[in-house]
Amino acid sequence: MSTMITEECINCGACEPECPNVAIYAGGVQWEFNGEMHDAISNDLYYIVPEKCTECVGHFDREQCAAVCPVDCCVPDPNKAETEEQLFEKAKRLNPGKEFAALSEANSRFRKA
């Protein structure tokens, strides 16, 4: 499932630089995917592009946006369910030059006990 930013967002911007997939944008800012520009998903608040969000699978053991959010508004989007394997494959496609380690507790929240 993709992570989403709720309306409780205070527009602090703490989440944006933490995203390993460059999936977070300020409100009103167009987003890029595969060399194409797209209209902003939100004009008022920071937002996460579902096509680029991997819930940090392959990178970290938890979503980095949620880890730094001071108001806990980075939450799973119930309308964007994806498996660990789907998220990992997406991470590899989004970061073609990166060497990914095998999934473990260190790089997937799905592996935590």
C-alpha positions, 0 to 999 in steps of 0.5 A: 500500500502506498503511504499518504499524507492526511489533511492534518499535515502542517506543511513543515516539509520534513518528509520530502527530503527523506523519501528515497524514491522522490515521491513526496512533493509540496502542494501545487508542485507538479511531479515527474514520472518516467520523464513526464510531468503531471499535475499536482495531486494536492494544491494545498498540502504535501502529497505522496505520488502512489506510483513512486511510493514503496513504503520504503521497502528495500531501503528502510525498516519503516516509512521514513516520511512517517518517522520524521512527521511531527504530527503523524499524518503519513499513514498507509493508504487503504485504497492502494494495497500492494504486497511486499514483493510488489513494493520491492520490485517497484523500488528496483524499477525506480532506482535502477542503479542501486544495488538492493540487499535481500529483504530483511528486518533492516529494509522491510517493515513486513519482516519485523517480528 
